[in-house]
Amino acid sequence: MHFYAADAHCDFLFGAMDYGWTIDTQKRNQTITLENLQKGGVALQFLAAWSDTKMKVPPLEQVLIMIDRYHSMLAEHPEFVPLTRDFNPASGKIATVLAVEGAECLGASPSILRDLYRLGVRAMTFTWNSDNELAGAAQGKKRRGLSAAGREILREMNRLGIAFDVSHLSDAGIEDALALSAQPIFASHSNCRQLQNAPRCLKDEYIKAIADQGGVVGINFYGPQLCESGRATIRDIVRHISRAVSVGGIEHVAIGSDFDGMQQYPKDLHNPSDLPALLDALLKEGFTPGEVERIAYRNLHDYIVQFV
């Protein structure tokens, strides 16, 4: 059975900036390629611009370079298009959504946020693994909520129409975002803390609250957030998807792989071409074809299309 797939998070753009990756060749540990996406049935792919704060190049410059790589990819490969409200996955095209992971590039400036919006950014996380001036991170030292500057940026994201992504955010930050956002928020690549007690995984109450507000939770493939051993399989991903569905409902769970953002992948899921095996496993778990279609593609599409 054929399903289209949508993926709420990958880190290909950092590789395009730092390692010279291109979408039509495969280098090093690269997993996101045009061939792999097509083999996996991917029709909607988020591409995150993640900046490494340890680099000498300032975060904003890094993000701008990655956005340039994104637009160059669109110009050179007609198979990719920006997501539009009338996008049809049967077109054979791959719709894309440009995101920013970690908002250090903003310097807490609404003006820079507006510039990024003009360049096509439609989703953003405030933090990666460290606290910053906007919020505390899930793996940060203080794990505080949103700062005054963070609240201002969130309000401007709501006004512009940029989706607020709580992946990597502290519990206190997630609670602030749930209370303050005028638009549904989402988690691009997070898992279930009830199954794996890691700070990056979401409490059931957050999954339910995100769903109740009309958002989605993308389940990622990173081993330490899936199982205790860290050596995950498709079965572990299915467990987290099933848990998230039981808490948030079938219309609010999606896939957020984190491809190109990991050193080690599940032993039976190495790149997007393996996504059909995951979807087959969901069918064997007892999900109906219609439910698998929602998890694989429809839920993420229906959430993010309101921002394009």
N, C-alpha and C positions, 0 to 999 in steps of 0.2 A: 504494500500500500504506500502510495506517494504522499508525503507531507511537505509543505513549505516550512522553512525554519526562519526564526528571527532571533537574533542574539544581541543582548543589551550591553555587552561590554567586551572589548578586546583592546590590546595594547600595540597593535601593528604600527601605529603612527610613530611611536617612540623608536621602534626599530628602523623605520624609514628615515628618521632624522639621524640617529646615532650610529646605525650599522649599515646604512645604505640599502636597506631592503626595498624591493619593488614588488608590486602585487602579482606580477607575472613570472617571478623567479622565486626559488626557495633557497634560503641561505641559513646556515647555523641551525638554531632551534626554531626558526620561523614556522608558524602553523597557518597563518592567514595568507592564503594565495587565492587568486581567481579560480584556479583549477579545484582547489580543495573546497571552496565555497560552493562552486557549481555542483560538484559531486555530492555534497551534503544537502543540496536543496535549499541553501540559504537564499532568502529573498529580501531580507532586511538585516542590515548589520550596523550596529553602533560602533564608531571609531573614536576612542578616547585619546585626548592629548594630555598625557601625564608628564609633568616636569619633575626632573631629579634635582632636588635642592642642594645636593652635594656637588653638582657640576659648577664649573666656573661661569658658564653661560647663564645669565639671569633667567628665572622661570618664565617671565613674559616673552623673552626672546625665543626660548625653547618652544613655547606654545605657538608662537607665530610661525616658526619654521615648520612645526608639525601641521598647522593649518594650511600652509603653503603646499606641503607634500600631499595633503588631502585634496586640495583643489587641482593640483597637477595630475593626480590619479584620475579624477573625474574628467579632466580635459583629454587625457591620453587613452582612456579606456571607456568607450561608450557603454560597456556592460554595466557601469555604475552610474547611478543617478541620485540626486538628493530626494529624500522622501517627500512626496506631495500627497494631498488629500485624495487624489484620484488614482494613486498608484495601484496597479494590478499585478500581483505576483506572477500571474500566468504570462506576463509580457516577456519573460526571459531575462529581464533586468534585475539587478540587485540594488535595492533602495538603501541609502546610507543616511545615518544621523551622526552629526559631528557633536562630540561631547568634550568636556574638560574634566579631568580627574585631579582634584587638589587645586584650590583657588589661590595659591600663593602668587600666581601670575597677576592677580588683580591689584595687589597692594591695598586692598579694601576700597578700591576706587569704583564707584558706580559708572564713571565715564568709560573706564576700560571694559567693564562688563558690557556696556552698550556697544562698544566697538567690536567685541567678540561676537555679540549677537548679529551685528551687521555682516560679519564674516561667515555666519552660518551656524554658530554654536546654539544648540537647542536643549542641552542637558548639562548639568554640572554638579560635581561633589565639592563640598567645602574643604575636606581633608583627605589626605592619604593616611600614612601611618603615624604622623606626628601632629601635635597640636599646632595651630597657627592663630593669627589675629582674628579670624572669623569664628573659630569653634575648636572644641576639643575633639581629638580623634579616638576611635575605639581602642587603639593600641597606644594612645598617648600617655603622658605622665599624669596629667590632671583630670582628663576625661570630663572636662567642664562642658556646659551647654554652649549656645550661641552667644557671642559677644554682642555689644551694641552695634558694632560695625557689621557683624554677621546678620543681625536682624534687618539692618538697612539693605544689605545686599539681597537678602531673601525677598524683601518687599519689592525691590526693583526687578528681580527675576520673575516674580508674579506678574508685575506690570508689563514686562516685555513679552513674556511667554517662553521662559526657559524652565525646563523641568528640573525640580530640585531632587537630587539623588542622595539618599541617606547612607549608601554603602561607604564604609570606613568611618562613619560619624559615631561619636560617643552616644551612649544611652541617653544622657542628658540632652545632647544635641538633637537626637531623634524626637524626644519628647517636646522640645521647643519647636521644632519644625512642624510636628503634628498640630501643635496648638496655634501656631502663627500663620502657616501658609494658607493663602486664599485659594490655592489650586491643589489638586491631588499630587502628593509626592510619591516617589517610588524608590526601590532599591535595585540598582542595576545588577549587582553581583554579590548577593549575601545568602547565607544559609540559615538553618534552624538551630538555635541554641539548645532546644529541648533534646536534640539528637547529638550535638557536638558542642560542648561547653567552651566556646572560644569567643573572645570579645567581638570579633567581626561577624559573628552569627547573631541573628535577630531573636529576641524573646517572642514568644507566642503573642503577647499583648501588642507588640509593634506590628507583627504581620497582620493581625486582625484589624488594627487601627488603620494601617495603610490601605488594606482592602476596603474597609468601611468608607474611607474617603474617596474611593475610586482609583487607587493606585495599583501597582503591580510589584511583585517581588521576583527578581530573577535569581535563579539558583545557579551557583558557580561550580566549577569542576576542580577547585583547589583542594588537594588531599587533606591538609591539616584542618580544613573547615568542614570536611565531610565525615571523617572517621578518626578514631583515636590513634591508629597506627600511622596515619598520613598517606598510606598506600591505598588509594581509593580505586573503586571499580564503578562501572555503570550502575551496579546494584546500589551503591551508596548514594549516587545522584538520585535514583528513583526513590529511595527512602526519604530524602529531603524534599523532593517534589511532592510526594504523597503527604508528608506531614504539613507542608505549607498549604496544600489544597484543603486538608482537613480543617485547618485553622482559618484560612482566609477565603476559601471558596474557589471553585474551578475557574472563575473568570479573572482571578487576580494573581496567577502564578505563571512565570515565564522562564526563559533560559537566559543566563548571563554568564557565558562560559569563562571569561578571563583568559581566553587564548592569547598567546604571546606575552602573558604576564606571569608565567610560572616556569619553574625549572624542570618540574616533573609532572606528568599528566597521568590520569587514570590509566591503568595498564591496558584497558580495552577501549580507550577513547583518546586518540592522540592528536586529532585535528578536526576541522569541520566536516571532512569527508566521512567521519565516523558517526555523525549525528543520527543517521537513519537507524543505527543499532540502538541508540538511546530511545528513540521513538518506538521501535519494536518492543523494547523492554517495558515501556509504559503500557503498550497494548497487552502484553503478557501479564502485567500486574493487575489488569482488570479495567483500565481506563478504556472508554469507548473511543472509536475513531473521531467522533466529534469533540470529545474532551482532549484527546491528544492534539488535534488541530488547534484548539484554543491555547494549550500550553506551548506548543511548538511555534506558533506564529500569531494567531489572532489577538491574544491578550495584549502582547507588547505593541503590536501595530495599533490596536484601538486606543491604547493609552497615549502613545507618543504622537499620534497623528493630530491631536488637538493642539500641539505646539508648533506645527509646521504651516 
